[in-house]
Amino acid sequence: MWLVFALLSAVFAALTTILAKIGIEGVNSNLATAVRTMVVVLMAWVMVFVTHAQGGISQIGRRSWVFLILSGLATGASWLCYYRALQLGEASKVVPIDKLSVVITLVLAFVILREEFTVRSLIGCILIGAGTLVMVL
C-alpha cells in the first residue's frame, strides 16, 4: 500500500509545481508560500479530526516534539526557497534540482540513521545526479 501512496505523492507534487508556477505569477514568493502553508495546515487538521487522531496529541513525547518542530522548520525553509526558485526560474529546471533531495536524503539516512547504503543505492544516486545535470544544462 505504501507504493500507492508514494505514487500519489509524486502525482500531487507534480501538480503542486504546475499549479504554483501558474499561481505565483505577480505574487511575492514568501506570500505565496504562506498562502500555500495555510491551506496545508487546514487540510492536515481536517484529516486529524476526520480520522479521530486528535487524541494522540497528548501522547507525543518531548523528543518527537523537538524533531517534528525541526522538520517543520526545514519544510518551511524548503518551501520558501522552492517558491522563490520557481518564481525566478523555469519549473523544468527547478524541479530536477529540487529532487536532488532524494540523493541528499539517502546520504543523510546512511550517515544519521545508519540505514544500509547498497551498491544499488549508490548507482541510483549517481543516475539521479547525472539525470539532474542533463535536465538542467
Contacts in CASP RR format, 6 or more apart in sequence:
PFRMAT RR
TARGET T0000
AUTHOR 0000-0000-0000
METHOD contacts of the structure
MODEL  1
MWLVFALLSAVFAALTTILAKIGIEGVNSNLATAVRTMVVVLMAWVMVFV
THAQGGISQIGRRSWVFLILSGLATGASWLCYYRALQLGEASKVVPIDKL
SVVITLVLAFVILREEFTVRSLIGCILIGAGTLVMVL
17 86 0 8 1.000
17 91 0 8 1.000
17 94 0 8 1.000
17 95 0 8 1.000
18 91 0 8 1.000
20 32 0 8 1.000
20 36 0 8 1.000
20 83 0 8 1.000
20 86 0 8 1.000
21 86 0 8 1.000
21 91 0 8 1.000
23 32 0 8 1.000
24 32 0 8 1.000
24 83 0 8 1.000
24 86 0 8 1.000
24 87 0 8 1.000
29 80 0 8 1.000
29 83 0 8 1.000
29 84 0 8 1.000
29 86 0 8 1.000
29 87 0 8 1.000
30 80 0 8 1.000
30 83 0 8 1.000
30 84 0 8 1.000
32 83 0 8 1.000
32 87 0 8 1.000
33 76 0 8 1.000
33 79 0 8 1.000
33 80 0 8 1.000
33 83 0 8 1.000
36 79 0 8 1.000
36 83 0 8 1.000
37 76 0 8 1.000
37 79 0 8 1.000
47 53 0 8 1.000
48 54 0 8 1.000
60 68 0 8 1.000
78 101 0 8 1.000
82 94 0 8 1.000
82 98 0 8 1.000
85 94 0 8 1.000
85 97 0 8 1.000
85 98 0 8 1.000
86 94 0 8 1.000
92 135 0 8 1.000
93 135 0 8 1.000
93 136 0 8 1.000
96 131 0 8 1.000
96 132 0 8 1.000
96 135 0 8 1.000
96 136 0 8 1.000
97 132 0 8 1.000
97 136 0 8 1.000
99 128 0 8 1.000
99 132 0 8 1.000
100 128 0 8 1.000
100 129 0 8 1.000
100 132 0 8 1.000
102 125 0 8 1.000
102 128 0 8 1.000
103 125 0 8 1.000
103 128 0 8 1.000
103 129 0 8 1.000
106 117 0 8 1.000
106 121 0 8 1.000
106 125 0 8 1.000
107 117 0 8 1.000
107 125 0 8 1.000
109 115 0 8 1.000
109 117 0 8 1.000
110 116 0 8 1.000
110 117 0 8 1.000
110 121 0 8 1.000
END
